[in-house]
């Protein structure tokens, strides 16, 4: 009857066998929320309708792209080893995709397949965001950014945006770039439209095509397009007038008529009761203020041919004391640097460094250009009795004072009728333009769009759409949480980095809060389980209407 137990109690008992079962956990994070929002946007469904696969395929192109969107949102890193990410995350439970199916070859084939249909995919998903989530597209903000690329791409596919040398926003002139345009709603900053462009494409030339695509997304609704100064061209303004699209954009400083601002009386314009988002938490005395005035003359934008009818636009003048202080500080800084360099040149004129008048004049020109002081600098170069050059210089105080009178002013152009929006209302509609810059910050921040490398520009273009779809979900999640918290001033406690301090949730803090959710996979006949979330996680899931009591959120 057997040997002795480990405790020594009684011979003849069988030795106790203890079976140890090790249950591994998977990261769950925000996958349930991402899956839910992706389903509501019909991402996989839209892609599979446009890009069908053979019936024998294990997974569809739509499923691959949806998984890539989830990858961008939960593990933004270079697009390698996606199947390892899927194995560590609860991708199989959330999406029904076995991790090994997300190998590099399958991802490449999905990107190749969706590339010819990107315009239709973007338009359909954007329209789904408008209808499913009630996004108001009455005001849309447009801008473009650059994405740097590793690689030479000598044989780019002509059907897709081509990598080119350009003026990269990330200051990597050593890399080629491709560009992306983004249209963001004034309602929650939702990126309802995006498009890829050649790396060297002029921003001013892309507005008309974007406007046409946005009109399709907006449907019968009228919308206002808000952009930067590159929106203002004869072609763009004439096209928007012809199609009945309203717009507001700033006039580039180089196109401001001479003396327009300097001729305004002190204190011109009416004060606007507007507080910028960055000033919301500051004392009233520390907040930025604004004044606006209607320029009765307006401005004519003329075409390249004499026969082109001029486009007449309203011109709204805006004054900001904060901008004025910044301009004065910047001018004092550049004048100070120029003065120091000119004083040094006075000492070195006639030496081996600047031996003759031509060398001195060349150095003066270099200083003038680098420090941008040509409007103020007055110089005289003479020869002393020994024939050596002598430099004298001064800044024209009248020119400085004239510029100072224009400090803080800028101009907005619009085709809105005064009955649609007075000067103050035009200003208010423009001030939402910062939302598109914020979204580009998230595009290259939380979603980690670092310099890219893919084998073809066809796949690069498709990947930009994947990233923009991820940004869309990122922003919709933020918007829904804030809307649900509207009664509480859009504030909540417990967010990462804030602890008990009330704060407005952002997409970044929401994803950070949900990041450590875990799932215990099914084992030994037991179903998959999720440890019950508590605190801020439970609160966010409730605000998002996400039920994680079941491990599968997608029904086939």
MODA-V919154 format. One record per residue. N is the residue number from 1. SS is DSSP state (2 for helix, 1 for strand, 0 for the rest). Layout:
N SS
N SS
//
This chain:
1 0
2 0
3 0
4 1
5 0
6 0
7 0
8 0
9 0
10 0
11 1
12 0
13 0
14 0
15 0
16 0
17 0
18 0
19 0
20 0
21 0
22 0
23 0
24 0
25 1
26 1
27 1
28 0
29 0
30 0
31 2
32 2
33 2
34 2
35 2
36 2
37 2
38 2
39 2
40 2
41 2
42 0
43 2
44 2
45 2
46 2
47 2
48 2
49 2
50 2
51 0
52 0
53 0
54 0
55 0
56 0
57 0
58 0
59 0
60 0
61 2
62 2
63 2
64 2
65 2
66 2
67 2
68 2
69 2
70 2
71 2
72 2
73 2
74 2
75 0
76 0
77 0
78 0
79 0
80 0
81 0
82 2
83 2
84 2
85 2
86 2
87 2
88 2
89 1
90 0
91 2
92 2
93 2
94 2
95 2
96 0
97 0
98 0
99 2
100 2
101 2
102 0
103 0
104 2
105 2
106 2
107 2
108 2
109 2
110 2
111 2
112 2
113 2
114 2
115 2
116 0
117 0
118 2
119 2
120 2
121 2
122 2
123 2
124 2
125 2
126 2
127 2
128 2
129 2
130 2
131 2
132 2
133 2
134 0
135 0
136 0
137 0
138 0
139 1
140 1
141 1
142 1
143 1
144 1
145 1
146 1
147 1
148 1
149 1
150 0
151 0
152 0
153 0
154 0
155 0
156 0
157 0
158 0
159 0
160 0
161 0
162 0
163 0
164 1
165 0
166 0
167 0
168 0
169 0
170 0
171 0
172 0
173 0
174 0
175 0
176 1
177 1
178 1
179 1
180 1
181 1
182 1
183 1
184 1
185 1
186 0
187 0
188 0
189 0
190 0
191 1
192 1
193 1
194 1
195 1
196 1
197 1
198 0
199 0
200 0
201 0
202 0
203 2
204 2
205 2
206 2
207 2
208 2
209 2
210 2
211 2
212 2
213 2
214 2
215 2
216 2
217 2
218 2
219 0
220 0
221 0
222 0
223 0
224 1
225 1
226 1
227 1
228 0
229 2
230 2
231 2
232 0
233 0
234 2
235 2
236 2
237 2
238 2
239 2
240 2
241 2
242 2
243 0
244 0
245 0
246 1
247 1
248 1
249 1
250 1
251 0
252 0
253 2
254 2
255 2
256 0
257 0
258 0
259 0
260 0
261 0
262 0
263 0
264 0
265 0
266 0
267 0
268 0
269 0
270 1
271 1
272 1
273 0
274 0
275 0
276 0
277 2
278 2
279 2
280 0
281 0
282 0
283 0
284 2
285 2
286 2
287 0
288 0
289 0
290 1
291 1
292 1
293 1
294 1
295 1
296 1
297 1
298 1
299 1
300 1
301 1
302 0
303 0
304 0
305 0
306 0
307 0
308 0
309 0
310 0
311 1
312 1
313 1
314 1
315 1
316 1
317 1
318 1
319 1
320 1
321 2
322 2
323 2
324 2
325 2
326 2
327 2
328 2
329 2
330 2
331 2
332 2
333 2
334 2
335 2
336 2
337 2
338 2
339 2
340 2
341 2
342 2
343 2
344 2
345 2
346 2
347 2
348 2
349 1
350 0
351 0
352 0
353 0
354 1
355 0
356 0
357 2
358 2
359 2
360 2
361 2
362 2
363 2
364 2
365 2
366 2
367 2
368 2
369 2
370 2
371 2
372 0
373 0
374 0
375 0
376 0
377 1
378 1
379 1
380 1
381 1
382 1
383 1
384 0
385 0
386 0
387 0
388 0
389 1
390 1
391 1
392 1
393 1
394 1
395 1
396 0
397 2
398 2
399 2
400 2
401 2
402 2
403 2
404 2
405 2
406 0
407 0
408 0
409 1
410 1
411 1
412 1
413 1
414 1
415 0
416 0
417 0
418 0
419 0
420 0
421 0
422 0
423 2
424 2
425 2
426 2
427 2
428 2
429 2
430 2
431 2
432 2
433 2
434 2
435 2
436 2
437 2
438 2
439 2
440 2
441 2
442 2
443 2
444 0
445 0
446 0
447 0
448 0
449 0
450 0
451 0
452 1
453 0
454 0
455 0
456 0
457 2
458 2
459 2
460 2
461 2
462 2
463 2
464 2
465 2
466 2
467 2
468 2
469 2
470 2
471 2
472 2
473 2
474 2
475 2
476 2
477 2
478 2
479 2
480 2
481 2
482 2
483 2
484 2
485 0
486 2
487 2
488 2
489 0
490 0
491 1
492 1
493 0
494 0
495 0
496 0
497 0
498 0
499 0
500 0
501 0
502 0
503 1
504 1
505 0
506 0
507 2
508 2
509 2
510 2
511 2
512 2
513 2
514 2
515 0
516 0
517 0
518 1
519 1
520 1
521 0
522 0
523 1
524 0
525 0
526 1
527 0
528 0
529 1
530 0
531 0
532 0
533 0
534 0
535 2
536 2
537 2
538 2
539 2
540 2
541 2
542 2
543 2
544 0
545 0
546 0
547 0
548 0
549 0
550 0
551 0
552 0
553 0
554 0
555 0
556 0
//
